[in-house]
Amino acid sequence: MTEAELEIVRSAFARQILAVAGVAGNEALERAFRTVRREDFLGSKPWSIIDFAKGPRRLPSNDPVYACQDVVFVLAGERGVNNGSPALHARMLDALAPKPGETVVHLGAGTGYYSAILSHLVGPEGRVIAVEIDPRLAARAEEELQRYANVEVLVGDAAEWPQREADGVYVNFAVMAPSDRWIERLAPDGRLVVPLGVPAQPPRPGAPRFSRHGGAFLFRRDAGGGEYHASRLCNAFFIFAEGSTGTIDEAEEASLRDAFRGPGAEFVRSLVWKRPADPARCWISTPRWSLSYDPVKQ
């Protein structure tokens, strides 16, 4: 297939992904999915995709056309790390709404595909800080992202970022609670998109943990800086966090599991952070944070 023919395929892919995600009118996001070559971030080894009914399945070849599908590619199978569903990410990135000139911190960057998408969204005057805990994946990301001058790749624990005020934080793994810096380092009107989830029991010791109950949430700091809007975006099942963000508090785990088992997530309107909240008005209530049905007071 010629490069001109691949451009047609990528254009169709971008339009299809946004349609499947239910995203309309986001021309910048469509252009980013059309421009970034997903195949560059999948490695040179024979590609495998995740068949959620049967497990990993190797593809006949590393044909770039295969990358232009709403499928999940295996990146580091032993750790459960994948290049996730473009349609899911399109929905989450549309909610994050990066703007030209903004600074966005991408946590769990993997090999950098969605960091490259973010690079296009913030533009040459913006900045993307891509953080990955696995040095091997970070090295691959750094190699592929060299041509993106506004992206910096770092190896580290996601709980340590952002280290300065950021306009957006985009988390690509599941946690049971937002980390302090993700909330407190948001600029006024800054946004955090994060998958909340409860880890499932791994099938064997040392196996990766995935979220059993899970949903992606959007948090937005009020323009005044003191309060946080919140909303549930969609179901989202990610590999569970490593490092200090993966620490499990048994009481918090029980609270979040009970919340996911019950109704009401779609009615969440605000994050109550480090202060008491009325449990009767909350989808989840913990001593440190709560998700309330009450909107932020203006």
C-alpha positions in Angstrom: 0.0 0.0 0.0 1.4 3.4 -1.0 1.8 6.3 1.5 -1.0 8.2 -0.3 -3.3 5.2 0.2 -2.3 4.9 3.9 -3.2 8.6 4.4 -6.8 7.8 3.2 -6.9 4.9 5.6 -5.7 7.1 8.5 -8.2 9.8 7.7 -11.0 7.2 7.7 -9.6 5.7 11.0 -9.7 9.1 12.7 -13.3 9.9 11.7 -14.4 6.4 12.7 -12.7 6.5 16.1 -14.4 9.8 17.0 -17.7 8.6 15.8 -17.5 5.4 17.9 -16.4 7.5 20.9 -19.4 9.8 20.4 -17.2 12.8 20.0 -18.5 15.4 17.5 -17.0 18.7 16.3 -13.5 18.2 17.8 -11.5 18.9 14.6 -8.2 19.1 16.5 -8.6 15.7 18.0 -9.6 14.2 14.6 -6.5 15.8 13.0 -4.2 14.4 15.7 -5.5 10.8 15.2 -5.2 11.3 11.5 -1.6 12.6 11.7 0.1 10.4 14.4 1.2 7.1 12.9 0.1 4.6 15.5 2.3 1.8 14.0 5.4 3.8 15.0 4.6 3.1 18.7 3.9 -0.6 18.5 7.4 -2.0 18.2 9.1 -4.1 15.6 8.3 -7.5 17.1 5.3 -9.4 15.6 2.2 -7.5 16.7 -0.4 -9.0 19.0 -3.9 -7.7 19.8 -6.1 -8.5 22.8 -9.1 -10.6 22.1 -11.0 -10.1 25.3 -12.8 -13.4 24.9 -9.7 -15.5 24.1 -6.6 -13.5 25.1 -3.7 -12.3 23.0 -3.8 -13.0 19.2 -0.8 -12.5 16.9 -1.5 -10.7 13.7 -0.4 -12.1 10.3 2.0 -9.2 9.8 3.0 -5.7 11.0 0.8 -4.1 8.4 0.1 -0.4 9.2 -3.5 -0.9 8.2 -4.0 -3.1 11.2 -3.0 -0.3 13.5 -5.9 1.8 12.1 -8.5 -0.2 14.0 -10.2 0.3 17.4 -8.2 -2.6 18.9 -5.9 -3.0 21.9 -2.2 -3.9 21.0 0.1 -5.7 23.4 3.2 -3.7 24.4 4.6 -5.6 27.4 2.4 -8.7 27.9 4.2 -9.8 31.1 3.2 -6.6 32.8 -0.2 -6.3 31.2 0.7 -3.1 29.4 -1.1 -2.4 26.2 -1.7 0.4 23.6 -5.3 0.9 24.5 -8.5 1.4 22.6 -8.3 4.6 20.5 -12.1 5.2 20.9 -11.8 5.0 24.7 -8.9 7.5 24.6 -10.7 9.7 22.2 -13.6 10.1 24.6 -11.2 10.7 27.5 -9.0 13.2 25.6 -12.1 15.1 24.4 -13.1 15.5 28.1 -9.6 16.5 29.0 -9.8 19.2 26.3 -6.2 20.2 26.0 -5.8 23.7 24.5 -2.9 25.1 22.4 -0.2 26.4 24.7 -1.2 24.4 27.8 1.0 22.0 29.8 -0.3 18.5 30.2 1.3 15.7 32.2 0.7 12.2 30.8 1.1 9.5 33.4 1.5 5.9 32.3 2.8 7.0 28.9 3.8 3.5 27.7 5.6 3.9 24.4 4.2 7.4 23.8 1.4 7.1 21.3 -1.1 9.1 23.3 1.7 11.5 24.3 2.1 12.2 20.6 -1.6 12.8 20.3 -1.4 15.2 23.2 1.6 16.9 21.5 -0.6 17.9 18.6 -3.4 19.1 20.8 -1.3 21.5 22.9 0.6 22.6 19.8 4.2 23.9 19.5 3.7 26.5 22.3 2.4 23.9 24.7 4.2 21.2 26.6 3.7 17.5 27.3 5.5 15.7 30.2 5.3 12.0 29.5 6.0 9.9 32.7 6.5 6.1 32.5 7.6 3.9 35.4 9.1 1.1 33.2 12.5 2.3 31.9 12.3 0.0 28.9 9.0 1.4 27.7 10.2 5.0 28.5 13.3 4.4 26.3 11.0 3.3 23.4 8.8 6.3 24.0 11.8 8.7 24.0 13.1 7.2 20.7 9.7 7.6 19.0 9.0 11.0 20.4 12.3 12.6 19.5 10.6 14.5 16.6 8.1 16.0 19.0 10.0 19.0 20.4 7.3 19.8 22.9 7.3 16.4 24.6 9.6 15.4 27.5 9.8 11.7 28.5 10.7 10.9 32.1 11.1 7.7 34.1 9.4 7.9 37.5 6.6 7.2 39.9 3.4 9.0 38.8 2.6 10.1 42.4 5.5 12.6 42.1 3.9 14.5 39.2 3.0 17.2 38.4 6.0 18.9 40.1 4.6 22.3 39.1 1.2 23.6 38.2 -0.3 21.9 35.2 -3.3 22.6 33.0 -4.1 18.9 32.5 -3.2 15.5 34.0 -4.0 12.5 31.9 -3.7 9.1 33.7 -3.5 5.9 31.8 -3.8 3.3 34.6 -6.4 2.6 37.3 -6.2 3.8 40.8 -8.5 3.7 43.8 -8.0 7.4 44.6 -6.5 10.5 43.0 -3.0 11.3 44.1 -2.5 14.5 46.0 -0.4 16.2 43.3 -2.8 15.3 40.6 -5.5 17.4 42.4 -3.5 20.1 44.2 -1.1 21.0 41.3 -4.0 21.6 38.8 -4.0 25.2 37.6 -7.3 27.1 37.9 -9.6 25.5 35.3 -7.1 22.7 35.1 -8.5 19.2 34.3 -7.6 15.7 35.5 -8.9 12.6 33.7 -8.3 9.4 35.7 -9.7 5.8 35.7 -10.9 4.8 39.1 -11.1 1.1 39.8 -10.9 -1.8 42.2 -8.1 -4.3 41.5 -9.1 -7.8 40.6 -7.3 -10.7 42.2 -4.5 -11.7 39.8 -4.7 -15.2 38.4 -1.2 -16.1 39.8 1.4 -14.5 42.0 3.3 -11.8 40.2 0.7 -11.4 37.4 -0.5 -7.9 36.5 -3.6 -6.6 38.3 -6.5 -5.2 36.3 -9.4 -3.2 37.6 -12.5 -5.3 38.2 -14.9 -2.4 38.6 -13.8 0.7 36.7 -14.8 4.1 35.3 -13.1 7.1 33.9 -13.8 10.4 35.8 -13.1 14.1 34.9 -12.1 16.5 37.7 -11.9 20.2 36.9 -10.5 22.8 39.3 -12.8 25.8 39.6 -11.5 29.0 38.0 -11.3 30.4 41.5 -9.0 27.6 42.5 -10.7 26.3 45.6 -13.3 23.8 44.5 -13.4 20.8 42.1 -16.1 19.9 39.6 -16.4 16.2 38.9 -18.2 13.9 36.4 -18.2 10.3 35.3 -17.2 9.8 31.7 -17.6 6.1 30.9 -16.7 2.6 31.8 -12.9 2.1 31.7 -10.9 -0.9 32.7 -7.1 -0.4 32.9 -4.1 -2.2 34.4 -3.9 -1.2 38.0 -1.2 1.3 39.2 2.3 0.3 40.1 4.5 2.3 42.4 3.1 4.3 45.3 -0.1 5.1 43.5 -0.9 1.4 43.6 -0.9 1.2 47.3 -4.1 -0.4 48.5 -6.0 0.9 51.5 -8.5 -1.8 52.5 -11.1 0.6 53.9 -10.9 2.7 50.7 -11.0 -0.4 48.5 -14.2 -1.5 50.3 -15.8 1.9 49.9 -15.0 2.1 46.2 -16.2 -1.4 45.5 -19.5 -0.7 47.2 -19.9 2.5 45.2 -19.3 0.7 41.9 -21.7 -2.0 42.8 -24.4 0.5 43.5 -26.0 3.2 41.3 -25.4 6.9 41.2 -22.0 7.4 39.5 -23.6 9.3 36.6 -25.0 11.9 39.1 -21.6 12.8 40.6 -21.0 16.6 40.3 -18.1 17.6 42.6 -15.0 16.3 44.3 -14.8 17.1 48.0 -11.1 17.2 48.8 -9.6 16.8 52.3 -12.6 17.9 54.2 -15.8 16.3 55.5 -18.7 15.6 53.2 -22.2 14.4 53.9 -22.1 10.6 53.1 -25.9 10.7 52.3 -25.1 13.2 49.4 -22.1 11.2 48.1 -21.5 8.3 45.6 -18.4 7.5 47.6 -17.3 9.1 50.9 -13.8 8.6 52.5 -11.9 10.6 55.1 -9.6 12.1 52.5 -11.9 12.6 49.5 -15.5 12.1 48.4 -17.5 12.3 45.2 -20.7 14.3 45.8 -24.0 14.7 44.0 -24.0 18.4 44.9 -22.5 20.8 42.4 -19.8 23.2 43.3 -21.2 26.3 44.9 -20.7 29.4 42.8 
